[in-house]
């Protein structure tokens, strides 16, 4: 079968690209190895509860947000409901408890009252986010890391920690996080607020997959691409087969363009040896970012009945005295590792029936802590981690553990199993100051990239915008 474009993977980047291209009349085939579309933008059901896999809050969508244009064009707003999130996050450690709003003026006022000696630094921080320095055309400017930037404008260590309460949305270490990437991502929360997709992110993924099908495209689930066909300096098609069925013979599909919505390191393994080695060399200086561990919780009573009033709470351990302790803490025992608790019951999330609620505890995680365990050891450690995190949440919200009806933990190994991402990385390549922006592979002119591993990086906004831009560039190229 011949297509205009084949898309490897049905994550949000691939689905957005496919929807845009299908809308413009292109014949699309999306091949997804999982049994549902969405990648990390999925949900799963357990009894009364719909558990959200990846979305805590998505910046915007707002009028100046590119997603607004994309969603209008693809008629998303008429089919998917976005619920505004009440605050950015609450930060707590053994020294401070402060809620950061999405409105920059309110945030500046609140933080300045709490840290009156740091007013100038607080203003400098928000000035940088809201009006970042313009890059001079033709001049290569050295990127900085977030830790050095904060050290240059602020002296109080706790204030720096508070400002980095949502660091886990991007990376695991402020000392190696690109300041330009952080600025772009963090700015969007302060200029457009944030929202949650009612019913869970699967609603958006299912809608985009349906949009592709409604425009004469195909979304093939439970199938995996095993190889990419090439001729000279062009990709010509893919070999694929039904997943988990060794007896199934390889099938082939041909296309004029191919979009990789999968992990770029995995893509290199699909290419013929020569070009595969070239791609490996091109990405040899890049490393996968961190993964996440999530404890999914179903409550028989909303935490609000215990007096809890916050949507997102960042809990930092007392051992973190400065931002240079963060990376060490992210590798520490789970009895001390920082985490974020999201209480979806604070909004009309659509994830549980009346009288019940859903929440999630999430922290940075690494595959190295899980990959060498046998099944019994793995399950035992997972149970221990779950119990530890619940006990820590109990200290934040007394009485909450008695309200837990369902609990299940997904580790970095879980992320790898369902997404095939190396190391279970959820944000693609680590966004370090020295990173190479990966946008194209010159050896294969009609191979394109639309995932967290590409130019626009990870997170819902990164992949949605990246997928749309990939489709736009293909359309422009094809006239």
BELVEN-V6205 format. One record per pair of residues at least 6 apart in sequence whose C-alpha atoms are under 7 Angstrom apart, sorted by the first residue. I is the first residue (numbers start at 1). J is the second residue. Records with the same first field share a line. If there is no record, write none. Layout:
I = J + J
This chain:
1 = 253 + 254
2 = 253 + 254 + 255
3 = 27 + 28 + 29 + 254 + 255
4 = 26 + 27 + 28 + 255 + 256 + 257
5 = 27 + 28 + 29 + 255 + 256 + 257 + 258
6 = 28 + 29 + 30 + 255 + 257 + 258 + 259
7 = 14 + 29 + 30 + 31 + 258 + 259 + 260 + 261
8 = 30 + 31 + 32 + 259 + 260 + 261 + 262
9 = 30 + 31 + 32 + 261 + 262
10 = 30 + 31 + 32 + 37 + 38 + 39 + 261
11 = 37 + 38 + 39 + 261
12 = 38 + 39 + 41 + 205 + 463 + 464
13 = 261 + 450 + 451 + 463 + 464 + 466 + 467
14 = 261 + 450 + 467
15 = 208 + 209
16 = 208 + 464 + 467 + 468
17 = 467 + 468 + 470 + 471
18 = 28 + 212
19 = 208 + 211 + 212
20 = 468 + 471
21 = 471
22 = 28 + 212 + 215 + 217
23 = 215
27 = 216 + 217
28 = 217 + 218
29 = 217 + 218 + 219
30 = 218 + 219 + 220
31 = 219 + 220 + 221 + 223 + 224
32 = 220 + 221 + 222 + 223 + 224
33 = 221 + 222 + 223 + 224 + 243
34 = 221 + 222 + 418
35 = 221 + 222
36 = 221
37 = 205 + 206
38 = 202 + 205
39 = 419
40 = 53 + 54
41 = 53 + 54 + 55 + 201 + 202 + 205
42 = 52 + 53 + 54 + 201 + 202
43 = 50 + 51 + 52 + 53 + 200 + 201 + 202
44 = 50 + 51 + 52
45 = 51
48 = 352 + 353
49 = 298 + 351 + 352 + 358
50 = 351 + 352
51 = 296 + 351
52 = 200 + 201
55 = 201
56 = 342
57 = 194 + 195 + 196
58 = 194 + 195 + 196 + 460
59 = 188 + 189 + 192 + 193 + 194 + 195
60 = 189 + 192 + 193 + 194 + 195
61 = 67 + 68 + 192
62 = 68 + 192
67 = 465
71 = 77
80 = 203 + 204
81 = 197 + 198
82 = 195 + 196 + 197 + 198
83 = 195 + 196 + 197 + 198
84 = 194 + 195 + 196
85 = 194 + 195 + 196
86 = 311
87 = 100 + 101 + 102
88 = 100 + 101 + 102
89 = 99 + 100 + 101 + 312 + 313 + 314
90 = 98 + 99 + 100 + 310 + 312 + 313 + 314
91 = 97 + 98 + 99 + 162 + 165 + 313 + 314 + 315
92 = 98 + 314 + 315 + 316
93 = 315 + 316 + 317 + 318
94 = 318
100 = 107
101 = 107
102 = 189 + 190 + 193
103 = 190
104 = 190
108 = 122 + 123
112 = 118 + 119
118 = 154
121 = 153 + 154
124 = 153
129 = 183 + 187
130 = 187
143 = 178 + 179 + 180 + 433
144 = 178 + 179 + 433
145 = 174 + 175 + 176 + 177 + 178 + 179 + 433
146 = 174 + 175 + 177 + 178 + 179
147 = 174 + 175 + 323
150 = 160
157 = 321 + 322
158 = 322
160 = 323
161 = 322 + 323
165 = 314
168 = 364
171 = 177 + 289 + 290
172 = 290 + 327 + 330 + 364
173 = 326 + 327
174 = 323
175 = 324
176 = 432 + 433
177 = 431 + 432 + 433
178 = 431 + 432 + 433
198 = 349 + 350
199 = 349 + 350 + 351
200 = 351
209 = 219
212 = 218
213 = 219
222 = 242 + 243
223 = 240 + 241 + 242 + 243
224 = 240 + 241 + 242 + 243
225 = 238 + 239 + 240 + 241
226 = 239 + 240 + 270
227 = 238 + 239 + 240 + 270 + 271
228 = 235 + 237 + 238 + 239 + 270 + 271
229 = 235 + 236 + 237 + 238
230 = 236
233 = 443 + 444 + 445
234 = 444 + 445 + 446
235 = 444 + 446 + 447
236 = 254 + 255 + 256
237 = 253 + 254 + 255
238 = 252 + 253 + 254
239 = 250 + 251 + 252 + 253
240 = 250 + 251 + 252
241 = 248 + 249 + 250 + 251
242 = 248
257 = 446 + 447
258 = 446 + 447 + 448
259 = 447 + 448 + 449 + 450
260 = 448 + 449 + 450
261 = 449 + 450 + 451
262 = 451
263 = 421 + 453
264 = 453
268 = 276 + 279 + 280
269 = 276
286 = 429 + 435
287 = 429 + 430
288 = 422 + 423 + 425 + 428 + 429 + 430
289 = 425 + 427 + 428 + 429 + 430
290 = 364 + 365 + 366 + 425 + 426
291 = 364 + 365 + 366 + 412 + 424 + 425 + 426
292 = 362 + 363 + 364 + 365 + 411 + 412
293 = 362 + 363 + 364 + 365 + 410 + 411 + 412
294 = 360 + 361 + 362 + 363 + 409 + 410 + 411
295 = 360 + 361 + 362 + 386 + 407 + 408 + 409 + 410
296 = 359 + 360 + 361 + 407 + 408 + 409
297 = 358 + 359 + 360 + 404 + 406 + 407 + 408
298 = 357 + 358 + 359 + 404 + 405 + 406 + 407
299 = 356 + 357 + 358 + 403 + 404 + 405 + 406
300 = 355 + 356 + 357 + 403 + 404 + 405
301 = 355 + 356 + 357 + 403
302 = 345 + 355 + 356 + 357
303 = 400
308 = 397
309 = 346
310 = 346
311 = 342 + 343 + 344 + 346
312 = 340 + 341 + 342 + 343
313 = 340 + 341 + 342
314 = 339 + 340 + 341
315 = 338 + 339 + 340
316 = 338 + 339
317 = 336 + 337 + 338
320 = 326
329 = 337
330 = 337 + 338 + 364
334 = 385 + 388
335 = 388
338 = 363
339 = 361 + 362 + 363
340 = 361 + 362 + 363
341 = 360 + 361 + 362
342 = 359 + 360 + 361
343 = 358 + 359 + 360
344 = 357 + 358 + 359
345 = 357 + 358
351 = 358
352 = 358
365 = 412
366 = 412
367 = 412 + 413 + 423 + 424
370 = 378 + 413
371 = 413
382 = 409
386 = 409
390 = 401
394 = 400 + 401
412 = 424
413 = 424
415 = 424
416 = 422 + 423 + 424
427 = 452 + 457 + 458 + 459
428 = 452 + 453 + 457 + 458
429 = 453
437 = 455
438 = 454 + 455
439 = 449 + 454 + 455
440 = 448 + 449
448 = 470
449 = 470
450 = 463 + 466 + 467 + 470
451 = 463 + 466 + 467
452 = 458 + 462 + 463
456 = 462 + 463 + 466
457 = 463
